[in-house]
Amino acid sequence: MQLGKDKLVRHARYRALFDDEMPSITVGEIKTATDKMWVLGNDKFKKQVEAMAGRRASPLPKEGDRKSVSFINSRK
């Protein structure tokens, strides 16, 4: 109802919300989050969801190539 005073104005303004194409990277982020059941949002939001749900809201960071010298040295 806040898009306009009458039905025609609201309809036109609602349709205008979808005039711009969403960047492909954004679409990819949405698909990945949906497929893997991860939360999509900033770190603060993810922490709030984790606290409420009692489970991780995003994947753990990858530790790197296990054959690399830096990875091997970091395990010593």
C-alpha positions as CSV (number, residue, x, y, z in Angstrom):
1,M,0.0,0.0,0.0
2,Q,3.0,2.3,0.5
3,L,3.9,2.1,-3.2
4,G,1.1,4.5,-4.1
5,K,-2.4,5.7,-3.4
6,D,-4.2,3.8,-6.1
7,K,-4.0,0.4,-7.6
8,L,-2.6,1.5,-11.0
9,V,0.2,3.5,-9.4
10,R,1.1,0.7,-7.0
11,H,1.1,-1.8,-9.9
12,A,3.4,0.4,-12.0
13,R,5.8,1.1,-9.1
14,Y,5.9,-2.6,-8.2
15,R,6.8,-3.7,-11.7
16,A,9.5,-1.0,-11.8
17,L,11.2,-2.7,-9.0
18,F,12.2,-5.5,-11.4
19,D,13.3,-3.3,-14.3
20,D,17.0,-3.7,-13.6
21,E,18.7,-7.0,-14.1
22,M,20.3,-8.6,-11.0
23,P,24.1,-8.9,-11.4
24,S,25.1,-12.5,-12.2
25,I,27.4,-12.6,-9.1
26,T,24.4,-11.9,-6.9
27,V,22.3,-14.6,-8.6
28,G,25.2,-17.0,-8.0
29,E,25.5,-16.1,-4.3
30,I,21.7,-16.7,-3.9
31,K,21.9,-20.0,-5.7
32,T,24.9,-21.2,-3.6
33,A,23.3,-20.1,-0.3
34,T,20.1,-21.8,-1.2
35,D,21.6,-25.0,-2.5
36,K,23.9,-25.4,0.5
37,M,21.4,-24.1,3.0
38,W,23.8,-21.3,4.1
39,V,22.7,-17.9,5.3
40,L,23.0,-15.0,2.8
41,G,23.9,-11.7,4.5
42,N,26.7,-9.8,6.3
43,D,28.7,-11.3,9.1
44,K,26.6,-9.6,11.8
45,F,23.4,-11.1,10.4
46,K,25.1,-14.6,10.1
47,K,26.2,-14.5,13.7
48,Q,22.6,-13.5,14.8
49,V,21.2,-16.5,12.8
50,E,23.8,-18.8,14.3
51,A,23.0,-17.8,17.8
52,M,19.3,-18.3,17.2
53,A,19.6,-21.6,15.3
54,G,22.4,-23.1,17.3
55,R,24.3,-24.1,14.2
56,R,26.7,-22.7,11.6
57,A,25.3,-20.3,9.1
58,S,28.2,-20.3,6.7
59,P,31.0,-22.7,5.6
60,L,34.3,-22.8,7.5
61,P,37.1,-21.1,5.7
62,K,39.3,-23.4,3.5
63,E,42.7,-24.0,4.9
64,G,44.5,-24.1,1.5
65,D,46.3,-26.6,-0.6
66,R,47.4,-29.4,1.6
67,K,50.5,-30.0,-0.6
68,S,51.7,-26.4,-0.4
69,V,54.8,-25.6,1.7
70,S,52.9,-22.9,3.7
71,F,50.2,-25.3,4.6
72,I,52.6,-28.0,5.7
73,N,54.7,-25.5,7.7
74,S,51.6,-24.2,9.4
75,R,50.8,-27.7,10.8
76,K,54.2,-28.1,12.5
